[in-house]
Amino acid sequence: MLCFTAPAETLHFVTKISPPLNWEEKGQSIGPMIDILQATCKSLGITCTIQTMPWRRALLMVEDGQAEGLFALAISPDRIAQFYLSEPLIVSAYSFFGLNNNNFHYHKPEDLIGHTIVVYGPSNTQTVLEHALKDIKGVSIIIEKDDLTLLRKLAEGRYGQEALAFMNRDIGENLCQSQHISEIKPIADYSSVYYSIGLSRKAVSESNANRFFNTVHILNKSGKIAEILKKWKLTPAIKPQ
């Protein structure tokens, strides 16, 4: 188990490239989650390294104790059981996206009957969608390898004119803007989703996890995290006191 007593202590974090939460430019990791993480490590007097990789590999590394932490984690009962989690840091939404000429209106899961829903998986987003549709018949779900692939195919009409994508709203809007996918619009939000930093239960002791997350809480309470998120035009999960 790591301890945070030595000034040269290093925590290794893994993540996937996921704008607008975090991404890479010129070989450097940047974005709001990076800024929050580095502010926390600076306050603790430790060094944090960041490595990007496919999401499933990142999850397995932290579960197995091969890395100390990962981000950004959508908070769910499964994740709470798997990792030590910080308090919520960023709030977004799981949303439905469709073609610009799609007049679909969403109010309840039954409205999705007869539709094709495309989602990136395996992922927590897929789990949320499947849970929403567990008692609903007549909905076709297609799993794609990443969000960009499904958005491009949706824009080309390859799933049909009435098909919908289910994904994080901020990530979807960012991808549409950065990749110039103008044929798609967000149609409706399904539910809020909260993101946090996770630490490995195998590589980090509970007391050290609490110390790390207490530092996150202090930064959150002071308004530092809200200040970081305002810079990146994202919404803080908790308003500073």
C-alpha positions as CSV (number, residue, x, y, z in Angstrom):
1,M,0.0,0.0,0.0
2,L,1.2,3.5,-0.9
3,C,1.6,6.2,1.7
4,F,1.7,9.9,1.0
5,T,4.4,10.8,3.4
6,A,7.5,11.1,1.2
7,P,7.7,14.3,-0.9
8,A,8.7,12.3,-4.0
9,E,5.7,10.0,-3.7
10,T,4.1,9.3,-7.1
11,L,0.6,8.1,-8.0
12,H,0.0,6.7,-11.4
13,F,-3.4,7.5,-13.0
14,V,-4.9,6.0,-16.1
15,T,-7.7,7.3,-18.3
16,K,-9.0,7.3,-21.8
17,I,-9.0,10.4,-24.1
18,S,-12.5,11.8,-23.6
19,P,-13.0,15.5,-24.5
20,P,-14.2,17.7,-23.0
21,L,-13.2,15.9,-19.7
22,N,-9.6,15.3,-20.7
23,W,-7.6,14.8,-23.9
24,E,-4.1,15.2,-25.3
25,E,-2.4,18.0,-27.2
26,K,1.2,17.7,-28.4
27,G,1.7,14.6,-26.2
28,Q,0.4,16.4,-23.1
29,S,-2.7,15.5,-21.2
30,I,-5.0,18.5,-20.7
31,G,-8.5,19.3,-19.6
32,P,-10.6,20.0,-16.5
33,M,-10.0,16.5,-14.9
34,I,-6.3,16.9,-15.4
35,D,-6.3,20.3,-13.7
36,I,-8.4,19.0,-10.8
37,L,-6.1,16.0,-10.4
38,Q,-2.9,18.1,-10.5
39,A,-4.3,20.7,-8.1
40,T,-5.0,17.8,-5.6
41,C,-1.6,16.3,-6.0
42,K,0.1,19.6,-5.6
43,S,-1.8,20.3,-2.4
44,L,-0.7,16.9,-1.1
45,G,2.9,17.5,-2.1
46,I,3.0,14.4,-4.3
47,T,3.6,13.7,-8.0
48,C,0.9,12.3,-10.2
49,T,1.5,10.8,-13.6
50,I,-1.2,10.2,-16.3
51,Q,-1.3,7.6,-19.0
52,T,-4.0,7.3,-21.6
53,M,-5.3,4.0,-23.0
54,P,-8.5,2.1,-23.9
55,W,-11.0,2.4,-21.1
56,R,-11.4,-1.3,-20.4
57,R,-7.7,-1.7,-20.0
58,A,-7.6,1.3,-17.6
59,L,-10.4,-0.2,-15.5
60,L,-8.6,-3.5,-15.2
61,M,-5.3,-1.9,-14.3
62,V,-6.8,-0.1,-11.4
63,E,-8.9,-3.1,-10.3
64,D,-5.8,-5.2,-10.3
65,G,-3.7,-2.6,-8.5
66,Q,-1.3,-2.0,-11.4
67,A,-2.2,1.7,-11.3
68,E,-3.3,3.8,-8.3
69,G,-6.2,5.7,-9.9
70,L,-8.3,6.6,-12.8
71,F,-10.8,9.2,-14.0
72,A,-13.4,10.3,-15.0
73,L,-15.6,7.7,-13.4
74,A,-19.4,7.9,-13.7
75,I,-20.6,7.2,-10.2
76,S,-22.7,4.1,-9.9
77,P,-23.3,1.3,-7.3
78,D,-20.9,-1.0,-9.2
79,R,-18.2,1.6,-9.3
80,I,-18.6,2.3,-5.6
81,A,-18.0,-1.4,-4.9
82,Q,-15.0,-1.5,-7.2
83,F,-13.1,1.6,-6.3
84,Y,-12.6,4.3,-3.7
85,L,-14.4,7.3,-5.2
86,S,-14.1,11.0,-4.6
87,E,-17.2,13.2,-4.1
88,P,-19.0,14.2,-7.4
89,L,-16.9,16.7,-9.3
90,I,-18.6,17.3,-12.6
91,V,-22.3,16.9,-13.5
92,S,-23.5,16.2,-17.1
93,A,-26.3,14.1,-18.5
94,Y,-27.0,10.9,-20.4
95,S,-28.8,12.1,-23.5
96,F,-30.4,11.0,-26.8
97,F,-29.0,12.4,-30.0
98,G,-30.6,12.1,-33.4
99,L,-30.5,13.5,-37.0
100,N,-31.6,17.1,-37.3
101,N,-34.8,16.1,-39.1
102,N,-35.7,13.7,-36.3
103,N,-38.9,14.9,-34.6
104,F,-38.8,12.4,-31.8
105,H,-39.9,13.6,-28.3
106,Y,-38.8,11.7,-25.2
107,H,-40.7,11.6,-22.0
108,K,-40.5,8.0,-20.7
109,P,-38.7,4.8,-21.7
110,E,-41.9,3.5,-23.5
111,D,-41.4,6.3,-26.0
112,L,-38.4,4.3,-27.3
113,I,-40.5,1.3,-28.5
114,G,-39.8,0.7,-32.2
115,H,-36.6,2.7,-32.2
116,T,-33.0,1.6,-32.7
117,I,-30.7,3.0,-29.9
118,V,-26.9,3.0,-30.5
119,V,-24.5,3.2,-27.6
120,Y,-20.7,2.8,-26.9
121,G,-19.9,-0.4,-25.0
122,P,-19.0,-2.1,-22.9
123,S,-19.4,1.0,-20.8
124,N,-21.3,2.4,-17.9
125,T,-23.5,4.3,-20.4
126,Q,-24.5,0.9,-21.9
127,T,-25.4,-0.3,-18.5
128,V,-27.6,2.7,-17.8
129,L,-29.4,2.3,-21.1
130,E,-30.0,-1.4,-20.6
131,H,-31.3,-0.7,-17.1
132,A,-33.7,1.9,-18.5
133,L,-35.0,-0.6,-21.0
134,K,-35.1,-3.7,-18.8
135,D,-38.9,-3.9,-18.8
136,I,-39.4,-2.5,-22.3
137,K,-39.9,-4.7,-25.4
138,G,-39.5,-3.7,-29.0
139,V,-36.3,-1.6,-28.8
140,S,-33.2,-2.6,-30.7
141,I,-29.8,-1.8,-29.1
142,I,-26.6,-1.6,-31.2
143,I,-23.2,-1.6,-29.4
144,E,-20.4,0.3,-31.1
145,K,-16.7,0.4,-30.2
146,D,-16.6,4.2,-29.4
147,D,-18.7,7.3,-29.4
148,L,-17.2,8.9,-32.6
149,T,-17.9,5.8,-34.7
150,L,-21.5,5.7,-33.6
151,L,-22.0,9.5,-34.3
152,R,-20.5,9.2,-37.7
153,K,-22.7,6.3,-38.7
154,L,-25.7,8.0,-37.2
155,A,-25.0,11.1,-39.3
156,E,-24.7,9.0,-42.4
157,G,-28.1,7.4,-41.8
158,R,-26.6,3.9,-41.5
159,Y,-28.9,3.0,-38.6
160,G,-32.0,4.5,-40.2
161,Q,-33.5,8.0,-40.1
162,E,-35.3,7.4,-36.8
163,A,-32.3,5.9,-34.9
164,L,-31.0,7.5,-31.7
165,A,-27.6,7.6,-30.0
166,F,-27.3,7.4,-26.2
167,M,-24.3,9.1,-24.7
168,N,-22.9,11.8,-22.5
169,R,-24.3,15.1,-23.6
170,D,-21.1,17.1,-23.2
171,I,-19.0,14.5,-24.9
172,G,-21.5,14.2,-27.8
173,E,-21.7,17.9,-28.4
174,N,-17.9,18.2,-28.2
175,L,-17.4,15.4,-30.7
176,C,-20.0,16.9,-33.1
177,Q,-18.3,20.3,-32.9
178,S,-14.7,19.1,-33.2
179,Q,-15.4,16.6,-35.9
180,H,-17.7,18.9,-37.8
181,I,-20.7,16.5,-37.6
182,S,-23.5,19.0,-38.3
183,E,-26.2,16.5,-39.1
184,I,-26.9,15.5,-35.5
185,K,-28.5,17.3,-32.5
186,P,-29.2,16.4,-28.9
187,I,-32.9,15.6,-28.6
188,A,-33.5,14.9,-24.9
189,D,-31.7,14.3,-21.6
190,Y,-32.4,10.9,-19.8
191,S,-30.7,11.5,-16.5
192,S,-27.9,13.3,-14.8
193,V,-24.5,11.7,-14.5
194,Y,-21.8,12.6,-12.0
195,Y,-18.1,12.1,-12.5
196,S,-15.4,11.6,-9.9
197,I,-11.8,10.4,-9.4
198,G,-11.3,6.7,-8.5
199,L,-8.5,5.1,-6.5
200,S,-7.6,1.4,-6.5
201,R,-8.7,-0.7,-3.5
202,K,-5.6,-2.9,-4.1
203,A,-3.0,-0.3,-4.5
204,V,-4.1,2.4,-2.0
205,S,-5.1,2.0,1.6
206,E,-8.4,3.3,2.8
207,S,-6.7,5.9,5.1
208,N,-4.7,7.2,2.2
209,A,-7.7,7.3,-0.1
210,N,-9.5,9.3,2.6
211,R,-6.6,11.7,2.8
212,F,-6.6,12.2,-1.0
213,F,-10.3,12.7,-1.2
214,N,-10.3,15.1,1.8
215,T,-7.9,17.3,-0.2
216,V,-10.4,17.1,-3.1
217,H,-13.2,18.2,-0.8
218,I,-11.2,21.2,0.5
219,L,-10.5,22.3,-3.1
220,N,-14.2,21.8,-3.9
221,K,-15.4,23.8,-0.8
222,S,-12.9,26.6,-1.5
223,G,-14.3,27.1,-5.1
224,K,-11.1,26.0,-6.8
225,I,-12.7,23.2,-8.7
226,A,-15.7,25.4,-9.7
227,E,-13.1,27.9,-11.0
228,I,-11.3,25.2,-13.0
229,L,-14.6,23.9,-14.5
230,K,-15.8,27.5,-15.4
231,K,-12.6,27.8,-17.5
232,W,-13.5,24.7,-19.4
233,K,-17.2,25.5,-19.6
234,L,-18.4,22.5,-17.6
235,T,-20.8,22.3,-14.6
236,P,-19.6,21.6,-11.1
237,A,-21.5,18.9,-9.3
238,I,-21.3,20.7,-6.0
239,K,-21.5,24.5,-5.6
240,P,-18.7,25.9,-3.4
241,Q,-19.8,27.0,0.1
